[in-house]
Amino acid sequence: MGITNTFATLPGIIAVYITGYILQATGSWDLVFIMTAGATLFGMIFYLIFASGEKQFD
């Protein structure tokens, strides 16, 4: 559990530094929100392509 929780926490830690870098470089939140929207859109499209309504287990 500790290893999986560590890997699950890393994106949250890295995102803070990336956001800070973007804000320092541009001085605006626009790119941060566009990147967030892009990641969400990618997740939605991936889900819509590969999701299924079939029952997997009895």
C-alpha positions as CSV (number, residue, x, y, z in Angstrom):
1,M,0.0,0.0,0.0
2,G,2.8,2.4,0.8
3,I,4.4,2.0,-2.7
4,T,1.1,2.5,-4.5
5,N,0.2,5.5,-2.4
6,T,3.6,7.0,-3.1
7,F,3.1,6.7,-6.8
8,A,-0.4,8.1,-6.5
9,T,0.8,11.1,-4.6
10,L,3.7,12.0,-7.0
11,P,1.5,13.6,-9.7
12,G,0.0,15.9,-7.0
13,I,3.5,17.0,-5.9
14,I,4.8,17.4,-9.4
15,A,1.8,19.4,-10.5
16,V,2.5,22.1,-7.9
17,Y,6.0,22.7,-9.3
18,I,4.7,22.7,-12.9
19,T,2.0,25.1,-12.0
20,G,4.5,27.4,-10.3
21,Y,6.8,27.3,-13.2
22,I,4.0,28.2,-15.7
23,L,2.8,31.0,-13.5
24,Q,6.3,32.4,-13.2
25,A,6.9,32.1,-16.9
26,T,3.6,33.5,-18.1
27,G,2.2,35.4,-15.1
28,S,-1.3,34.0,-16.0
29,W,-3.5,31.1,-15.0
30,D,-4.8,30.6,-18.6
31,L,-2.2,27.9,-19.6
32,V,-2.7,26.1,-16.3
33,F,-6.5,25.8,-16.8
34,I,-6.1,24.9,-20.5
35,M,-3.7,22.1,-19.6
36,T,-6.1,20.9,-16.9
37,A,-9.0,21.0,-19.4
38,G,-6.9,19.1,-21.9
39,A,-6.1,16.3,-19.4
40,T,-9.7,16.0,-18.5
41,L,-10.8,15.9,-22.1
42,F,-8.2,13.2,-22.9
43,G,-9.5,11.2,-19.9
44,M,-13.1,11.6,-21.1
45,I,-12.3,10.5,-24.7
46,F,-10.2,7.5,-23.4
47,Y,-13.1,6.4,-21.2
48,L,-15.7,6.8,-24.0
49,I,-13.6,4.7,-26.4
50,F,-12.7,1.9,-24.1
51,A,-15.5,1.8,-21.5
52,S,-18.1,-1.0,-21.7
53,G,-21.4,-1.7,-20.1
54,E,-20.9,-5.4,-20.1
55,K,-21.0,-7.3,-16.7
56,Q,-17.5,-8.6,-16.0
57,F,-18.1,-10.6,-12.8
58,D,-21.0,-12.7,-11.5
